[in-house]
Amino acid sequence: MSELNWREEVEKRKMDLLLDTQNLLKIKSVLDEEHPTEEAPFGKGVKEALDFMLQLGEKDGFTVKNVDNVAGHIEMGEGEELIGILCHVDVVPEGDGWSSDPFGAEIRNGRIYARGAIDDKGPTMAAYHAMKLVRELGEPLNKRVRMIIGTDEESNWRCVDRYFEVEEMPSIGFAPDADFPIISAEKGIWDFSVIHPADAGNGTNSDVNVIEFSSGRRTNMVPDFATAIVEAANPAEVAANYQDYLQKYSLGAKPFRKKIKCCLK
């Protein structure tokens, strides 16, 4: 029996992979805690993305399971050992500055442009089609392979917390959640809050008072802008210092507005 040409087999299925990826990317699966329901605890769009994957798996003949509408899995193979493929279908908010619809999944110059294309819907669908390819070609497995699908990875990980309360922990696993090829380590993350009382070091006797400061949409997103509103006894001096700072560090910024409102990029 001749050895399989895996690249050739993948190319045969390229259009199906692209279509499934685009359809998943078009779902706005951003966390919505303002309108939770029992069927969609993290929001309608997030639940729609989970359902999309589970329905796809069921249609293609895999064993599927929905765990309390917050997670699920798609499984194949046989054996005592379990290999986990940890994926997620929720995405961070789209942010600003897109040149196309962030949920349009437009293909330009051989690339798909959409929120979640790399993190993590694109890798999720690539892993799913890899499972499907192995199954279609009848390759024997002596282990079970289970794609575990989370829906709250970008926020508080409540999906996997609940999932592993009731489901089996894999013997070994990996997470296709970035660029190819394999990434063997990742930086850590530390979320913390800084609370500054309004009258602490910013009283009425100060020459410059910060009235409001805001930046970013999520703790795990790099902010695309920051806004500060300040009151100053000498606005012209503050504005001059601000411009000197921008020039010194080669920063771009929107100009000052009334009440010394500025936006750093």
C-alpha positions in Angstrom: 0.0 0.0 0.0 1.4 3.4 -1.0 2.1 6.0 1.6 -0.5 8.7 1.9 0.3 12.2 0.5 -1.3 14.2 3.3 -0.7 17.6 1.6 -2.5 16.3 -1.5 -5.4 15.1 0.6 -5.7 18.4 2.3 -5.6 20.3 -1.0 -8.6 18.2 -2.2 -10.6 19.4 0.8 -9.4 23.0 0.8 -12.6 24.7 -0.3 -14.6 22.8 2.3 -12.2 23.9 5.0 -12.3 27.6 3.8 -16.1 27.6 3.7 -16.5 26.1 7.2 -13.9 28.6 8.6 -15.7 31.6 7.0 -19.1 30.5 8.3 -17.7 30.1 11.8 -15.9 33.5 11.6 -19.1 35.2 10.6 -20.7 34.5 14.0 -20.2 37.4 16.4 -19.3 35.2 19.4 -18.4 38.0 21.8 -19.2 37.6 25.5 -22.6 39.2 26.4 -23.3 39.1 30.1 -26.1 41.6 29.9 -28.6 39.2 28.2 -27.8 35.7 29.6 -30.2 32.8 29.4 -30.1 29.2 30.5 -29.5 28.2 26.8 -27.0 30.9 26.2 -25.2 31.9 29.5 -22.5 33.8 27.7 -24.6 35.3 25.1 -26.5 34.4 21.9 -23.5 34.7 19.6 -21.2 32.6 21.7 -23.9 29.8 22.0 -24.4 30.0 18.2 -20.7 29.4 17.6 -20.7 26.4 20.0 -23.8 25.0 18.3 -22.2 25.5 14.9 -19.2 23.3 15.8 -21.3 20.6 17.5 -23.8 20.4 14.6 -20.9 20.1 12.2 -19.4 17.3 14.2 -22.7 15.5 14.4 -23.3 15.9 10.7 -19.9 14.4 9.9 -20.5 11.3 12.1 -18.4 12.2 15.2 -19.5 11.6 18.8 -20.6 15.0 20.2 -21.7 16.3 23.6 -22.9 19.7 24.8 -21.9 20.4 28.4 -24.4 22.9 30.0 -24.3 25.2 26.9 -20.8 26.5 28.1 -18.6 23.9 26.4 -18.7 20.7 24.4 -16.7 18.1 22.6 -16.3 16.2 19.4 -14.7 12.8 19.6 -13.3 10.0 17.5 -11.2 6.9 17.9 -11.0 4.1 20.4 -8.9 3.2 23.4 -8.4 4.0 27.1 -6.1 7.0 26.6 -7.6 10.3 25.6 -5.9 13.0 23.6 -7.4 16.5 24.1 -7.4 19.2 21.5 -8.4 22.4 23.5 -10.1 25.0 21.4 -12.4 27.9 21.9 -15.0 29.7 19.8 -15.4 33.0 21.7 -13.6 36.1 20.6 -12.6 39.5 22.0 -14.6 42.6 20.9 -13.7 43.6 17.3 -12.2 47.0 18.2 -11.7 49.8 15.7 -9.8 50.5 12.5 -10.9 47.5 10.4 -10.7 48.0 6.6 -13.4 45.3 6.2 -16.3 43.9 8.2 -14.6 42.2 11.2 -17.2 39.4 11.0 -17.4 39.3 7.2 -14.5 36.8 6.8 -13.4 38.4 3.6 -10.6 36.7 1.7 -8.0 39.1 0.3 -4.6 38.1 -1.2 -4.9 34.5 0.1 -5.8 35.6 3.7 -9.0 35.6 5.7 -9.7 38.8 7.5 -11.9 38.5 10.6 -11.9 38.7 14.3 -10.9 35.2 15.5 -9.1 34.1 12.3 -6.0 33.3 14.4 -7.4 33.2 17.9 -9.0 30.8 17.8 -11.6 30.0 15.2 -9.2 29.4 12.3 -7.0 26.9 14.3 -10.1 25.3 15.7 -11.5 24.6 12.2 -8.1 23.5 11.0 -7.9 20.9 13.8 -11.4 19.8 13.2 -10.7 19.2 9.5 -7.6 17.3 10.4 -9.7 15.0 12.6 -12.2 14.6 9.7 -9.4 13.8 7.2 -8.0 11.1 9.4 -11.4 9.6 9.9 -12.3 9.8 6.2 -9.1 8.0 5.2 -9.7 5.2 7.6 -6.5 5.7 9.6 -6.5 3.4 12.6 -6.3 5.0 16.1 -5.6 3.2 19.3 -6.5 6.3 21.4 -9.5 8.5 21.6 -9.1 12.0 20.2 -11.4 14.7 21.6 -11.8 18.3 20.5 -12.9 20.2 23.6 -14.6 23.4 22.7 -14.7 26.3 25.2 -16.8 29.5 25.1 -15.3 31.7 27.8 -11.5 31.5 27.1 -11.2 35.2 26.4 -12.7 36.1 29.8 -12.8 33.9 32.9 -12.4 30.3 31.7 -15.7 29.3 33.2 -16.2 27.0 30.3 -13.4 24.6 31.1 -13.9 25.0 34.8 -17.4 23.6 34.4 -16.4 21.1 31.7 -13.8 19.3 33.8 -16.1 19.2 36.8 -18.1 16.6 34.9 -15.9 15.3 32.1 -12.7 13.3 31.8 -9.3 15.0 31.9 -7.2 14.1 28.8 -4.1 12.0 29.2 -2.2 14.5 27.1 -3.3 17.4 24.9 -2.5 20.6 23.0 -4.1 23.9 22.1 -4.1 25.0 18.5 -4.5 28.7 19.4 -2.0 30.7 17.4 0.2 30.6 14.3 1.6 27.5 12.8 4.0 25.7 13.6 4.0 24.5 17.2 4.5 27.0 20.0 6.0 25.1 23.0 5.7 27.9 25.6 3.8 31.1 26.1 4.1 34.2 28.3 2.1 34.3 31.5 -0.6 36.8 32.2 -1.5 38.7 35.4 -4.7 40.6 35.7 -5.0 43.2 38.4 -6.9 46.4 39.3 -5.4 49.7 40.4 -7.8 51.8 42.4 -7.0 55.5 42.9 -9.3 57.5 45.1 -10.4 60.8 43.6 -8.9 62.9 46.5 -5.6 61.0 46.8 -2.8 63.2 45.4 -5.2 64.9 43.0 -7.0 67.4 45.1 -8.4 70.8 44.2 -5.0 72.5 45.1 -3.3 70.6 42.3 -2.3 72.5 39.1 -3.4 69.5 37.0 -6.4 67.4 37.9 -7.3 64.1 36.1 -11.1 64.1 35.6 -11.3 60.9 33.7 -9.0 58.2 32.1 -10.1 55.2 30.1 -8.4 52.7 27.8 -9.0 49.3 26.4 -12.0 47.0 26.2 -10.7 43.8 27.9 -7.8 43.0 30.2 -6.4 40.6 27.6 -6.5 43.0 24.7 -3.8 45.5 23.8 -5.6 48.9 23.9 -5.8 50.7 20.6 -6.4 54.0 22.2 -6.5 55.9 25.5 -8.4 58.9 26.5 -7.6 61.4 29.3 -9.7 64.4 30.4 -7.8 66.8 32.7 -8.3 70.2 34.1 -5.3 72.5 34.3 -4.5 75.9 35.8 -2.2 76.5 32.8 -3.6 74.5 29.8 -1.0 76.0 27.4 1.8 74.7 29.5 0.3 71.2 29.8 -0.3 71.1 26.0 3.3 72.1 25.3 4.6 69.4 27.7 2.4 66.9 26.1 3.6 67.7 22.6 7.3 67.6 23.8 6.6 64.1 25.2 5.1 62.9 22.0 8.0 64.2 20.0 10.6 62.8 22.4 9.2 59.2 22.2 8.0 59.4 18.6 4.3 58.8 19.5 1.3 59.5 17.5 -1.7 61.2 19.1 -4.9 63.0 18.4 -4.8 66.7 19.1 -6.0 68.3 22.3 -9.6 69.1 22.5 -11.7 71.4 24.7 -11.0 70.8 28.4 -7.6 69.3 27.5 -9.0 66.0 26.1 -6.4 63.9 24.4 -6.1 60.4 22.8 -2.9 58.5 22.6 -2.5 55.7 20.1 
